[in-house]
Amino acid sequence: MKRTVKIFLMSLLCVVSLNHVLSAQNADALVTKLANKYGSVPNYKLNIVYEANNEDMGFKNVQEGTLVVKGEKYILKYGPNETWLNDGKVEYVGTKEEDHSQILYFCPGKNTEAIVDYGNLLTFYAYEHKATMDGNMIKLVPTTTRPYTELHLTVDGDNLTKISAIDSMGTVYTYSLSGFSTSIGDPKFVINKWEYAETIDERKDCK
């Protein structure tokens, strides 16, 4: 009897291990397919609905914006009061509120305000993450230090439609994507620093 139970448990463990391997292989294949698709498009624009939600802490923030990417440059505007920009030399975050406004400066790729990299929003997940399938969703865990502990990708066909990042405090940052287009017109990657009352310069190595 004990031998039978042992054989059953070993068989069950083998099945679970095989399913995990197949799940990882399927997830890796999908991640590679998505990254190859979007990585071949240097210029694009899309609409983003951003939501930060933490039920335990009792807060929720929803914003809508448009992201335009051209090579290494990008600009994302959440309405008239929040701008994220990389002009190829510096990254900026400009925010305006009723009683205060500020602009932050960062070296490219060193923006500590960002949960995800807007300049590589459609491909960043393909690097330094371990992927598995969770139903129809791709679940990724970072292998290096990130602002989040877990990443979820929602895919419709071969289109990436949603990215959700979960941090160690349980806050879920969701980016719902739509309106992907390679027709970007002639965007201006500029921000008027004089519109902001306070300047915070976080650049250390790229001035």
Secondary structure as UniProt FT lines:
FT   HELIX           2..39
FT   STRAND          43..54
FT   TURN            55..58
FT   STRAND          59..70
FT   TURN            71..72
FT   STRAND          73..78
FT   TURN            79..81
FT   STRAND          82..86
FT   STRAND          91..96
FT   STRAND          101..106
FT   TURN            108..109
FT   TURN            112..113
FT   HELIX           118..120
FT   TURN            121..123
FT   HELIX           124..126
FT   STRAND          129..134
FT   TURN            135..136
FT   STRAND          137..142
FT   STRAND          150..156
FT   TURN            157..158
FT   STRAND          159..166
FT   TURN            168..169
FT   STRAND          172..181
FT   HELIX           193..195
FT   STRAND          198..201
//
